[in-house]
Amino acid sequence: MIVAVNSSTATWSEVSSASLTLDADTTPPLGKGQGFRPHELLDAALASCMAITLRTVATERGIALEQAQVTIEVDRAHEAETVFRARVDLRGVLSDAERKLLLVAVRHCPVRKTLAKQLSFVESEGA
């Protein structure tokens, strides 16, 4: 579970899990830019999940992946569609087969699978 808390005087929010915290905010003029923008956190969730998936698969398969870098760009130009563009850079002495395996595996990261589903939202007022 993730909890975001902000005061009545700022858009800055403290976002926390059971053991970690980070800052979130929006850009001026509405906010002060004192943390990740909420959309950046969504992009970060996808990028980090893809990078972790690459590392996990490489380790499990004994692939000599030195570094995986995933860059996410989001296109929200069309009201009915959001396009996540992922650039995957793989470093290491990798065969073509290993590169192909990793590029297929990255499509199975849990965050990507979640975002690919039809989404529903349920809000409720707390006590």
N, C-alpha and C positions, 0 to 999 in steps of 0.2 A: 504494500500500500504506500502511496505517495501522498504527502500532505503539503499544501502551499498555504502560507499565512502571510498576510500583509496588514499594515496598520491603516487607519483612516486618512493618514496624511501623505501616503506615498503609493506609487505603483510597484515599487520594489517589493518582492516577495521572497521569503525564505522557503525553499523547497527541501523537504527532508523525507528520507526513508527511515527505517529502523536504526540505521547506523551512520548515515552520511547526510550532509547538507550542501546546498549550493544556492547561489543567488540568481534570481530571475527578475527582469525588468523589461520595460519597453523603451524605445528610443525617444529622444526629445521631439516634439515639445510635450508629449503626454507623460513621458517618464524621464528618468535621468540617465538611462543606459548603464545602470549599476549592476548588470548581470546579463546572463544569457537571455535573449528574447525567447518567448515560448516556442515559436517556430524553429528556432535554432536547437532547442532541446529535442524536438521531434526529429529533426535532421540528424542530431548527434546520436539519438537512440538507434536510428537505422544504420548510420555509418559505423558506430562501435559494435553493433551486433554483427554486421557483415565482417568486420575485421576480426572479431573473436571467432566467428565461424571459420574463417580462413585459417587462423592459427590452430584451432582445434583439429580441423581436418588434416592440415599439414603434419601436425604432431602425431595424430593417430596413424597416418599413412607413411610416416618416415620421410616426408618430403622436406628438402632443405630450403625452406622458405625463410629467408633472412628477415624480411620486412614486408608487411602488407599495409598499404595506405588506401583508404577508401574516402573518396570525396563525393559528397551529396550536393546536388543542386536541385531545387524544387521550382517547377514551373506551375504557377497558379493563374496563368493568363486566361484560361477558359473556366467560366463559372461552374460548369458541370464536370470538370475533370482536373485532377491534380496529377502531375507527372513528376516522379522522382527519377532523376538521372544520376546514376552511380558510375563513377570512374574508379576502377580497381587497378592499382599499380602493385605488381608483384616483383619483389627483388630476391634474387638468389639464383643459384645455378639450377634451373628447372628445365625439364624436358618439355616438349610440346604437349605430351600426354598429361604431365603433371599440371601444367598451366590450364589445360582444358578441364581437368578434373576439379581444380580449385574454382574456376569460373562457373562451373555448373553447381558446385557445392554452395557457393555464396548465395545462390538464389533460394536456398532453404533456411536462411537465418530466420529465427522465430519472429523478429519484429517485421521483417518483410512479409512473412506469411500472414501476420496479423493485419498489416496495412492493406494487403491484397483482398481481404475479405470485405463483405458488406458490413458496415459499421452501424451500430445503434448506440444511443445515449440515453441514460436514465439519470435524472437529477432528483435529489430529495433535499429537504431542509433538515439540517441537524438540530439537535436539542439545544 
